[in-house]
Amino acid sequence: MTIRYTPRGVCSRAFQIQVEEGVIQDVHVEGGCDGNLKGLSSLLKGMKVEEAVSRLEGIRCGPKPTSCPDQIAQALKTVL
């Protein structure tokens, strides 16, 4: 399944996440910090959705109450 998610409160404009049988297959992020998000996307490939959510949820970006990793966790929670 493909998750399409519009993040809130961050620089990224959109996420497209491919999940099969509870495992992340691919993460594509539009906008945001290119290198950091490419690295994060690479690390998430092959990870179980539950594991990714537990690791990413609650991460903040400076004074913001959220971050791109936190928003990815919110997107992934839609399939739990």
C-alpha positions as CSV (number, residue, x, y, z in Angstrom):
1,M,0.0,0.0,0.0
2,T,1.1,3.6,-0.6
3,I,0.6,6.2,2.1
4,R,0.3,9.8,0.8
5,Y,0.6,12.3,3.6
6,T,0.8,16.1,3.9
7,P,2.9,16.9,6.9
8,R,2.0,19.9,9.2
9,G,4.4,22.3,10.9
10,V,7.5,21.3,9.0
11,C,9.4,22.3,5.8
12,S,8.6,19.1,3.9
13,R,5.5,19.4,1.6
14,A,4.5,15.8,1.1
15,F,5.4,12.2,2.0
16,Q,4.9,9.1,-0.1
17,I,5.6,5.9,1.8
18,Q,5.3,2.4,0.4
19,V,4.5,-0.3,3.0
20,E,4.1,-4.1,2.3
21,E,3.1,-6.5,5.0
22,G,4.0,-4.1,7.8
23,V,7.5,-3.3,6.4
24,I,8.5,0.0,4.9
25,Q,9.7,-0.5,1.3
26,D,10.3,3.1,0.3
27,V,10.0,6.6,1.6
28,H,9.9,9.7,-0.7
29,V,9.9,13.2,0.8
30,E,9.2,16.4,-1.2
31,G,10.9,19.5,0.2
32,G,12.7,19.7,3.5
33,C,16.4,19.1,4.3
34,D,17.3,17.0,1.3
35,G,20.4,15.1,2.6
36,N,19.0,14.4,6.0
37,L,15.7,13.1,4.6
38,K,17.4,10.9,2.0
39,G,19.5,9.4,4.9
40,L,16.4,8.9,7.0
41,S,14.5,7.3,4.1
42,S,17.4,4.9,3.5
43,L,17.5,3.9,7.2
44,L,13.7,3.3,7.2
45,K,13.7,0.8,4.3
46,G,13.2,-2.7,5.6
47,M,12.1,-1.5,9.0
48,K,8.8,-2.6,10.5
49,V,6.2,0.2,10.7
50,E,5.8,-0.3,14.5
51,E,9.5,0.1,15.1
52,A,9.8,3.2,12.9
53,V,6.9,4.8,14.8
54,S,8.4,4.1,18.2
55,R,11.8,5.5,17.1
56,L,10.5,8.6,15.3
57,E,7.4,9.8,17.2
58,G,8.0,12.8,19.4
59,I,11.2,14.0,17.8
60,R,11.2,17.8,17.7
61,C,13.0,20.2,15.3
62,G,14.4,23.0,17.4
63,P,11.6,24.9,19.1
64,K,8.9,23.4,16.8
65,P,6.6,20.9,18.5
66,T,7.2,18.4,15.6
67,S,9.7,17.4,13.0
68,C,9.9,15.6,9.7
69,P,10.7,12.3,11.5
70,D,7.7,12.9,13.8
71,Q,5.5,13.6,10.9
72,I,6.6,10.4,9.1
73,A,5.6,8.6,12.3
74,Q,2.2,10.2,12.1
75,A,1.9,9.1,8.5
76,L,2.9,5.5,9.4
77,K,0.4,5.4,12.3
78,T,-2.4,5.6,9.7
79,V,-1.6,1.9,8.7
80,L,-1.4,0.6,12.3
